[in-house]
Amino acid sequence: MTNWRAVIIGFLVATVVGVLGVAVPGIGQLAAGLFGGFVAGYIAGGGLLRGFWHGLLAGALGGIVAGLAIAFIVGIVGWAGGPLGGALSGIAGIGIFAVVVLVSFVMALESAIAGAIGGVLNANPESSRSQTHTRY
């Protein structure tokens, strides 16, 4: 079963590190996917495959959000440019779509690998939960 809390926290970590990593182009985004995937896998725990799955989901979510943000920006620029700008942004959109798909795959894959490492380091998923919510 998917631990969506782990996925969302991993995605948020990747987003924050990615925003801070803009100062170091390329390396900052690579580190964002690694940190986010590791956190998602570690929080989910349960071993290699469970960590891999949660890291993959956190990275894929990051890729989808980044793609939507880029599409929104290109759409606004095209809208502001009138009919000619709309046509040019439509043409550019095809290339941007290809780049976003590639970036999403890379981000999801690196997050999945880091998530697998995090899942191995926290092989017991119950250890990451607070003991105050346990009923006796």
GROMACS elastic network, one bead per residue, 0.5 to 0.9 nm:
[ bonds ]
;  ai    aj funct       b0    kb
    1    50     6  0.89971   500
    2     5     6  0.87672   500
    2     6     6  0.85547   500
    2     7     6  0.83128   500
    2    44     6  0.82247   500
    2    50     6  0.84560   500
    2    53     6  0.82373   500
    2    54     6  0.71978   500
    3     6     6  0.55011   500
    3     7     6  0.66225   500
    3     8     6  0.89625   500
    3    40     6  0.88766   500
    3    43     6  0.85855   500
    3    44     6  0.60869   500
    3    54     6  0.74495   500
    4     8     6  0.60373   500
    4     9     6  0.84203   500
    4    44     6  0.87695   500
    4    54     6  0.82496   500
    5     8     6  0.52661   500
    5     9     6  0.61021   500
    5    10     6  0.84756   500
    5    40     6  0.84164   500
    5    43     6  0.84056   500
    5    44     6  0.83340   500
    6     9     6  0.52045   500
    6    10     6  0.59912   500
    6    11     6  0.84886   500
    6    39     6  0.74513   500
    6    41     6  0.72635   500
    6    42     6  0.81318   500
    6    43     6  0.54180   500
    6    44     6  0.55773   500
    6    54     6  0.70798   500
    6    55     6  0.87638   500
    6    58     6  0.82152   500
    7    10     6  0.51081   500
    7    11     6  0.60763   500
    7    12     6  0.86188   500
    7    36     6  0.86596   500
    7    37     6  0.83237   500
    7    39     6  0.85588   500
    7    40     6  0.52713   500
    7    41     6  0.81879   500
    7    43     6  0.86436   500
    7    44     6  0.81466   500
    7    54     6  0.57937   500
    7    55     6  0.70899   500
    7    56     6  0.87536   500
    7    57     6  0.63054   500
    7    59     6  0.86479   500
    7    61     6  0.84709   500
    8    12     6  0.61118   500
    8    13     6  0.85760   500
    8    40     6  0.77744   500
    8    57     6  0.89952   500
    8    58     6  0.66950   500
    8    61     6  0.85800   500
    9    12     6  0.50516   500
    9    13     6  0.61431   500
    9    14     6  0.85660   500
    9    36     6  0.77411   500
    9    39     6  0.73858   500
    9    40     6  0.65269   500
    9    43     6  0.85904   500
    9    58     6  0.82014   500
   10    13     6  0.51220   500
   10    14     6  0.61644   500
   10    15     6  0.85756   500
   10    33     6  0.88850   500
   10    35     6  0.76555   500
   10    37     6  0.58223   500
   10    38     6  0.74194   500
   10    39     6  0.52096   500
   10    41     6  0.80299   500
   10    43     6  0.85243   500
   10    54     6  0.84448   500
   10    55     6  0.73793   500
   10    57     6  0.89937   500
   10    58     6  0.56139   500
   10    59     6  0.80573   500
   11    14     6  0.50750   500
   11    15     6  0.61147   500
   11    16     6  0.87057   500
   11    33     6  0.85348   500
   11    36     6  0.57229   500
   11    37     6  0.77174   500
   11    39     6  0.88445   500
   11    40     6  0.77102   500
   11    55     6  0.88737   500
   11    57     6  0.85079   500
   11    59     6  0.66989   500
   11    60     6  0.88235   500
   11    61     6  0.67706   500
   11    62     6  0.59933   500
   12    16     6  0.61668   500
   12    17     6  0.85291   500
   12    36     6  0.72987   500
   12    58     6  0.86535   500
   12    62     6  0.85666   500
   13    16     6  0.52442   500
   13    17     6  0.60813   500
   13    18     6  0.83024   500
   13    32     6  0.73633   500
   13    33     6  0.87595   500
   13    35     6  0.69007   500
   13    36     6  0.50531   500
   13    37     6  0.86982   500
   13    39     6  0.75736   500
   13    40     6  0.89080   500
   14    17     6  0.52129   500
   14    18     6  0.57974   500
   14    19     6  0.84970   500
   14    29     6  0.83060   500
   14    31     6  0.81230   500
   14    33     6  0.55501   500
   14    34     6  0.77291   500
   14    35     6  0.62013   500
   14    37     6  0.76052   500
   14    39     6  0.89585   500
   14    58     6  0.82116   500
   14    59     6  0.79075   500
   14    62     6  0.73796   500
   15    19     6  0.61218   500
   15    20     6  0.85885   500
   15    32     6  0.68841   500
   15    33     6  0.85502   500
   15    36     6  0.79065   500
   15    62     6  0.71970   500
   16    19     6  0.51786   500
   16    20     6  0.62349   500
   16    21     6  0.83410   500
   16    32     6  0.77242   500
   17    20     6  0.50554   500
   17    21     6  0.57013   500
   17    22     6  0.86840   500
   17    28     6  0.71776   500
   17    29     6  0.75982   500
   17    31     6  0.73178   500
   17    33     6  0.84491   500
   17    35     6  0.77343   500
   17    36     6  0.81902   500
   18    22     6  0.63860   500
   18    28     6  0.59431   500
   18    29     6  0.51061   500
   18    30     6  0.82138   500
   18    31     6  0.75782   500
   18    33     6  0.79043   500
   19    22     6  0.55758   500
   19    23     6  0.83720   500
   19    28     6  0.82415   500
   19    29     6  0.82910   500
   19    32     6  0.85629   500
   20    23     6  0.65545   500
   20    24     6  0.84112   500
   20    28     6  0.73455   500
   20    32     6  0.89224   500
   21    24     6  0.53454   500
   21    25     6  0.67912   500
   21    26     6  0.81924   500
   21    27     6  0.72689   500
   21    29     6  0.60137   500
   21    30     6  0.87277   500
   21    31     6  0.77314   500
   21    32     6  0.73150   500
   22    25     6  0.54218   500
   22    26     6  0.80310   500
   22    27     6  0.87374   500
   22    28     6  0.60128   500
   22    29     6  0.73156   500
   23    28     6  0.72582   500
   24    27     6  0.58820   500
   24    28     6  0.51803   500
   24    29     6  0.82443   500
   25    28     6  0.57265   500
   25    29     6  0.70148   500
   26    29     6  0.54228   500
   26    30     6  0.62207   500
   26    31     6  0.86489   500
   27    30     6  0.50098   500
   27    31     6  0.60503   500
   27    32     6  0.84992   500
   28    31     6  0.51571   500
   28    32     6  0.61491   500
   28    33     6  0.89116   500
   29    33     6  0.64543   500
   29    34     6  0.87102   500
   29   107     6  0.84785   500
   30    33     6  0.54565   500
   30    34     6  0.64161   500
   30    35     6  0.87608   500
   30   107     6  0.75174   500
   30   110     6  0.79430   500
   31    34     6  0.50430   500
   31    35     6  0.59947   500
   31    36     6  0.83970   500
   32    35     6  0.52928   500
   32    36     6  0.59806   500
   32    37     6  0.83929   500
   32   107     6  0.87265   500
   32   111     6  0.86507   500
   33    36     6  0.52295   500
   33    37     6  0.59376   500
   33    38     6  0.83746   500
   33    55     6  0.88201   500
   33    58     6  0.85047   500
   33    59     6  0.62136   500
   33    62     6  0.82868   500
   33   106     6  0.88948   500
   33   107     6  0.56143   500
   33   108     6  0.74923   500
   33   109     6  0.87815   500
   33   110     6  0.62217   500
   33   111     6  0.50434   500
   33   112     6  0.88345   500
   33   114     6  0.81890   500
   34    37     6  0.53056   500
   34    38     6  0.60205   500
   34    39     6  0.85793   500
   34    55     6  0.87527   500
   34    59     6  0.87430   500
   34   107     6  0.82949   500
   34   110     6  0.60217   500
   34   111     6  0.51326   500
   34   112     6  0.83368   500
   34   113     6  0.79430   500
   34   114     6  0.54296   500
   34   115     6  0.79344   500
   35    38     6  0.51388   500
   35    39     6  0.61289   500
   35    40     6  0.86077   500
   35   111     6  0.75944   500
   35   114     6  0.73308   500
   35   115     6  0.86932   500
   36    39     6  0.52303   500
   36    40     6  0.61869   500
   36    41     6  0.86151   500
   36    55     6  0.72674   500
   36    58     6  0.68618   500
   36    59     6  0.72331   500
   36   111     6  0.65607   500
   36   114     6  0.81437   500
   36   115     6  0.80382   500
   37    40     6  0.51169   500
   37    41     6  0.60803   500
   37    42     6  0.84405   500
   37    51     6  0.83038   500
   37    52     6  0.82082   500
   37    54     6  0.72948   500
   37    56     6  0.69612   500
   37    57     6  0.83976   500
   37    58     6  0.61512   500
   37    59     6  0.63836   500
   37   108     6  0.82627   500
   37   110     6  0.74662   500
   37   112     6  0.59192   500
   37   113     6  0.74680   500
   37   114     6  0.52002   500
   37   116     6  0.82143   500
   37   118     6  0.78791   500
   38    41     6  0.51632   500
   38    42     6  0.59427   500
   38    43     6  0.84906   500
   38    51     6  0.79606   500
   38    55     6  0.65404   500
   38   111     6  0.68215   500
   38   112     6  0.80170   500
   38   113     6  0.80412   500
   38   116     6  0.73705   500
   38   117     6  0.66907   500
   38   119     6  0.78235   500
   39    42     6  0.50884   500
   39    43     6  0.60133   500
   39    44     6  0.84312   500
   39    55     6  0.78243   500
   39   114     6  0.83203   500
   39   115     6  0.69101   500
   39   118     6  0.66568   500
   39   119     6  0.89660   500
   40    43     6  0.53499   500
   40    44     6  0.61107   500
   40    45     6  0.84085   500
   40    51     6  0.71492   500
   40    54     6  0.56803   500
   40    55     6  0.53726   500
   40    56     6  0.88815   500
   40    57     6  0.86654   500
   40    58     6  0.67263   500
   40   111     6  0.86647   500
   40   114     6  0.88673   500
   40   115     6  0.60886   500
   40   118     6  0.75551   500
   40   119     6  0.83414   500
   41    44     6  0.51695   500
   41    45     6  0.58209   500
   41    46     6  0.84939   500
   41    47     6  0.85189   500
   41    48     6  0.85220   500
   41    50     6  0.70880   500
   41    52     6  0.65326   500
   41    53     6  0.77373   500
   41    54     6  0.54670   500
   41    55     6  0.53670   500
   41    56     6  0.89341   500
   41   111     6  0.88644   500
   41   112     6  0.80677   500
   41   114     6  0.73769   500
   41   116     6  0.60661   500
   41   117     6  0.72569   500
   41   120     6  0.82438   500
   41   121     6  0.89034   500
   41   122     6  0.81672   500
   42    46     6  0.84782   500
   42    47     6  0.89606   500
   42    51     6  0.66666   500
   42    54     6  0.89838   500
   42    55     6  0.89481   500
   42   115     6  0.67427   500
   42   116     6  0.82807   500
   42   117     6  0.78256   500
   42   120     6  0.77289   500
   42   121     6  0.67992   500
   42   122     6  0.55464   500
   42   123     6  0.83560   500
   42   125     6  0.84017   500
   42   128     6  0.83094   500
   43    51     6  0.84584   500
   43   118     6  0.78379   500
   43   119     6  0.76829   500
   43   122     6  0.76004   500
   43   125     6  0.72741   500
   43   128     6  0.60897   500
   43   129     6  0.86119   500
   44    47     6  0.88448   500
   44    50     6  0.71032   500
   44    51     6  0.63946   500
   44    54     6  0.68791   500
   44   115     6  0.89464   500
   44   118     6  0.85558   500
   44   119     6  0.67738   500
   44   122     6  0.80742   500
   44   123     6  0.89867   500
   44   124     6  0.87895   500
   44   125     6  0.58179   500
   44   126     6  0.88476   500
   44   128     6  0.77789   500
   45    48     6  0.83864   500
   45    50     6  0.67579   500
   45    51     6  0.60233   500
   45   118     6  0.70724   500
   45   120     6  0.70806   500
   45   121     6  0.76402   500
   45   123     6  0.51934   500
   45   124     6  0.57167   500
   45   126     6  0.79540   500
   45   127     6  0.83162   500
   45   128     6  0.76486   500
   46    49     6  0.78992   500
   46    50     6  0.57148   500
   46    51     6  0.68575   500
   46   119     6  0.57743   500
   46   120     6  0.71490   500
   46   121     6  0.89959   500
   46   122     6  0.65748   500
   46   124     6  0.51622   500
   46   125     6  0.50141   500
   46   126     6  0.85347   500
   47    50     6  0.56707   500
   47    51     6  0.60340   500
   47    52     6  0.85001   500
   47   116     6  0.71849   500
   47   117     6  0.83563   500
   47   118     6  0.81405   500
   47   121     6  0.75629   500
   47   122     6  0.68707   500
   47   124     6  0.75275   500
   47   125     6  0.84597   500
   48    51     6  0.53132   500
   48    52     6  0.60387   500
   48    53     6  0.86897   500
   48   115     6  0.79891   500
   48   117     6  0.67324   500
   48   118     6  0.80006   500
   48   119     6  0.53202   500
   48   120     6  0.51145   500
   48   121     6  0.88144   500
   48   123     6  0.80119   500
   49    53     6  0.61090   500
   49    54     6  0.86662   500
   49   115     6  0.88246   500
   49   116     6  0.63240   500
   49   119     6  0.75969   500
   49   120     6  0.86764   500
   50    53     6  0.51692   500
   50    54     6  0.63142   500
   50    55     6  0.85699   500
   50   115     6  0.82362   500
   50   116     6  0.71415   500
   50   119     6  0.64244   500
   50   120     6  0.88503   500
   51    54     6  0.52623   500
   51    55     6  0.59981   500
   51    56     6  0.83907   500
   51   112     6  0.73382   500
   51   113     6  0.83654   500
   51   114     6  0.81068   500
   51   117     6  0.70062   500
   51   118     6  0.61352   500
   51   120     6  0.71168   500
   51   122     6  0.88430   500
   51   123     6  0.89755   500
   52    55     6  0.52207   500
   52    56     6  0.59968   500
   52    57     6  0.86624   500
   52   111     6  0.79182   500
   52   113     6  0.60308   500
   52   114     6  0.74125   500
   52   117     6  0.77927   500
   52   118     6  0.84299   500
   52   119     6  0.71937   500
   53    56     6  0.50836   500
   53    57     6  0.62830   500
   53    58     6  0.87336   500
   53   112     6  0.64413   500
   53   115     6  0.74137   500
   53   116     6  0.77011   500
   54    57     6  0.51305   500
   54    58     6  0.62064   500
   54    59     6  0.86129   500
   54   111     6  0.86258   500
   54   112     6  0.70779   500
   54   115     6  0.64409   500
   54   116     6  0.83224   500
   54   119     6  0.87632   500
   55    58     6  0.51283   500
   55    59     6  0.61350   500
   55    60     6  0.85002   500
   55   108     6  0.73725   500
   55   109     6  0.83545   500
   55   110     6  0.82914   500
   55   113     6  0.71835   500
   55   114     6  0.67166   500
   55   116     6  0.70578   500
   55   118     6  0.86434   500
   55   119     6  0.89773   500
   56    59     6  0.52147   500
   56    60     6  0.60103   500
   56    61     6  0.84970   500
   56   107     6  0.84380   500
   56   109     6  0.63387   500
   56   110     6  0.79586   500
   56   111     6  0.55955   500
   56   113     6  0.78953   500
   56   114     6  0.89785   500
   56   115     6  0.72523   500
   57    60     6  0.50732   500
   57    61     6  0.60116   500
   57    62     6  0.85263   500
   57   108     6  0.70605   500
   57   111     6  0.82672   500
   57   112     6  0.77065   500
   58    61     6  0.52165   500
   58    62     6  0.63205   500
   58    63     6  0.87993   500
   58   108     6  0.72585   500
   58   111     6  0.70497   500
   58   112     6  0.81584   500
   58   115     6  0.89483   500
   59    62     6  0.50296   500
   59    63     6  0.62641   500
   59    64     6  0.87182   500
   59   104     6  0.74618   500
   59   105     6  0.84316   500
   59   106     6  0.86328   500
   59   107     6  0.53609   500
   59   109     6  0.73545   500
   59   110     6  0.76632   500
   59   111     6  0.51800   500
   59   112     6  0.71414   500
   60    64     6  0.61835   500
   60    65     6  0.86244   500
   60   104     6  0.60896   500
   60   105     6  0.72692   500
   60   107     6  0.68589   500
   60   109     6  0.83935   500
   60   111     6  0.83650   500
   61    64     6  0.51380   500
   61    65     6  0.62227   500
   61    66     6  0.85862   500
   61   104     6  0.85280   500
   61   108     6  0.81236   500
   62    65     6  0.52177   500
   62    66     6  0.61104   500
   62    67     6  0.85419   500
   62   104     6  0.75012   500
   62   107     6  0.76259   500
   62   108     6  0.79596   500
   63    66     6  0.51026   500
   63    67     6  0.60679   500
   63    68     6  0.86139   500
   63   100     6  0.73732   500
   63   101     6  0.78784   500
   63   103     6  0.67884   500
   63   105     6  0.76106   500
   63   106     6  0.88037   500
   63   107     6  0.65363   500
   63   108     6  0.72034   500
   64    67     6  0.50770   500
   64    68     6  0.62100   500
   64    69     6  0.86415   500
   64   100     6  0.83344   500
   64   101     6  0.86517   500
   64   104     6  0.68263   500
   65    68     6  0.51284   500
   65    69     6  0.61990   500
   65    70     6  0.86963   500
   66    69     6  0.51035   500
   66    70     6  0.62493   500
   66    71     6  0.86134   500
   66   100     6  0.76872   500
   66   104     6  0.82198   500
   67    70     6  0.51827   500
   67    71     6  0.61158   500
   67    72     6  0.85479   500
   67    96     6  0.86476   500
   67    97     6  0.76584   500
   67   100     6  0.55097   500
   67   101     6  0.78391   500
   67   103     6  0.88251   500
   67   104     6  0.79237   500
   68    71     6  0.50254   500
   68    72     6  0.60466   500
   68    73     6  0.86413   500
   69    72     6  0.50998   500
   69    73     6  0.62905   500
   69    74     6  0.86993   500
   70    73     6  0.51754   500
   70    74     6  0.61913   500
   70    75     6  0.84964   500
   70    96     6  0.79726   500
   70   100     6  0.82647   500
   71    74     6  0.51719   500
   71    75     6  0.59956   500
   71    76     6  0.86062   500
   71    93     6  0.73630   500
   71    96     6  0.79813   500
   71    97     6  0.81282   500
   72    75     6  0.50503   500
   72    76     6  0.61961   500
   72    77     6  0.86747   500
   73    76     6  0.51862   500
   73    77     6  0.62492   500
   73    78     6  0.85944   500
   74    77     6  0.51462   500
   74    78     6  0.60977   500
   74    79     6  0.85306   500
   74    89     6  0.61888   500
   74    90     6  0.85602   500
   74    92     6  0.81864   500
   74    93     6  0.72324   500
   74    96     6  0.89140   500
   75    78     6  0.50641   500
   75    79     6  0.60110   500
   75    80     6  0.85485   500
   75    86     6  0.77679   500
   75    89     6  0.68503   500
   75    90     6  0.83057   500
   75    93     6  0.85777   500
   76    79     6  0.50328   500
   76    80     6  0.61242   500
   76    81     6  0.86142   500
   77    80     6  0.51875   500
   77    81     6  0.62821   500
   77    85     6  0.72530   500
   77    86     6  0.80779   500
   77    89     6  0.73752   500
   78    81     6  0.50984   500
   78    82     6  0.67467   500
   78    83     6  0.79837   500
   78    84     6  0.79982   500
   78    87     6  0.74817   500
   78    88     6  0.70891   500
   78    89     6  0.50715   500
   78    90     6  0.77683   500
   79    82     6  0.56537   500
   79    83     6  0.77640   500
   79    85     6  0.66700   500
   79    86     6  0.58239   500
   79    89     6  0.85613   500
   80    83     6  0.89972   500
   80    85     6  0.70956   500
   80    86     6  0.81760   500
   81    84     6  0.64234   500
   81    86     6  0.64840   500
   81    88     6  0.89242   500
   81    89     6  0.89318   500
   82    85     6  0.51751   500
   82    86     6  0.60109   500
   82    87     6  0.86867   500
   83    87     6  0.62557   500
   83    88     6  0.86512   500
   84    87     6  0.51553   500
   84    88     6  0.62059   500
   84    89     6  0.85517   500
   85    88     6  0.50615   500
   85    89     6  0.59445   500
   85    90     6  0.83877   500
   86    89     6  0.51590   500
   86    90     6  0.60487   500
   86    91     6  0.86799   500
   87    90     6  0.50721   500
   87    91     6  0.63648   500
   87    92     6  0.86398   500
   88    91     6  0.51513   500
   88    92     6  0.61020   500
   88    93     6  0.83737   500
   89    93     6  0.57293   500
   89    94     6  0.87856   500
   90    94     6  0.68385   500
   91    94     6  0.56944   500
   91    95     6  0.73374   500
   92    95     6  0.54052   500
   92    96     6  0.61261   500
   92    97     6  0.85421   500
   93    97     6  0.58579   500
   93    98     6  0.85974   500
   94    97     6  0.51335   500
   94    98     6  0.65233   500
   94    99     6  0.88994   500
   95    98     6  0.52059   500
   95    99     6  0.63923   500
   95   100     6  0.86781   500
   96    99     6  0.50807   500
   96   100     6  0.60444   500
   96   101     6  0.85653   500
   97   100     6  0.50966   500
   97   101     6  0.61588   500
   97   102     6  0.86407   500
   98   101     6  0.52369   500
   98   102     6  0.63103   500
   98   103     6  0.86972   500
   99   102     6  0.51195   500
   99   103     6  0.61155   500
   99   104     6  0.84998   500
  100   103     6  0.50489   500
  100   104     6  0.59504   500
  100   105     6  0.85712   500
  101   104     6  0.50754   500
  101   105     6  0.62602   500
  101   106     6  0.86996   500
  102   105     6  0.52485   500
  102   106     6  0.62787   500
  102   107     6  0.85898   500
  103   106     6  0.51128   500
  103   107     6  0.59505   500
  103   108     6  0.84022   500
  104   107     6  0.51065   500
  104   108     6  0.59417   500
  104   109     6  0.84215   500
  105   108     6  0.51406   500
  105   109     6  0.59957   500
  105   110     6  0.85632   500
  106   109     6  0.51479   500
  106   110     6  0.61229   500
  106   111     6  0.84116   500
  107   110     6  0.53698   500
  107   111     6  0.60092   500
  107   112     6  0.84593   500
  108   111     6  0.51164   500
  108   112     6  0.59888   500
  108   113     6  0.87078   500
  109   112     6  0.50312   500
  109   113     6  0.63316   500
  109   114     6  0.86903   500
  110   113     6  0.52074   500
  110   114     6  0.62489   500
  110   115     6  0.84349   500
  111   114     6  0.51023   500
  111   115     6  0.58475   500
  111   116     6  0.85105   500
  112   116     6  0.61144   500
  112   117     6  0.87142   500
  113   116     6  0.51224   500
  113   117     6  0.65481   500
  113   118     6  0.87856   500
  114   117     6  0.51378   500
  114   118     6  0.62707   500
  114   119     6  0.86256   500
  115   119     6  0.59772   500
  115   120     6  0.85284   500
  116   119     6  0.50105   500
  116   120     6  0.62111   500
  116   121     6  0.86702   500
  117   120     6  0.51689   500
  117   121     6  0.62960   500
  117   122     6  0.87636   500
  118   121     6  0.51192   500
  118   122     6  0.63104   500
  118   123     6  0.85955   500
  119   122     6  0.51569   500
  119   123     6  0.58557   500
  119   124     6  0.85725   500
  119   125     6  0.85281   500
  120   123     6  0.51936   500
  120   124     6  0.89005   500
  121   124     6  0.88266   500
  122   125     6  0.67593   500
  122   127     6  0.77902   500
  122   128     6  0.81041   500
  123   127     6  0.86976   500
  124   127     6  0.56674   500
  124   128     6  0.78288   500
  125   128     6  0.59407   500
  125   129     6  0.75747   500
  126   129     6  0.55244   500
  126   130     6  0.85062   500
  127   130     6  0.78432   500
  127   131     6  0.86991   500
  129   132     6  0.87589   500
  129   133     6  0.84000   500
  130   133     6  0.63245   500
  130   134     6  0.80101   500
  131   134     6  0.55893   500
  132   135     6  0.83422   500
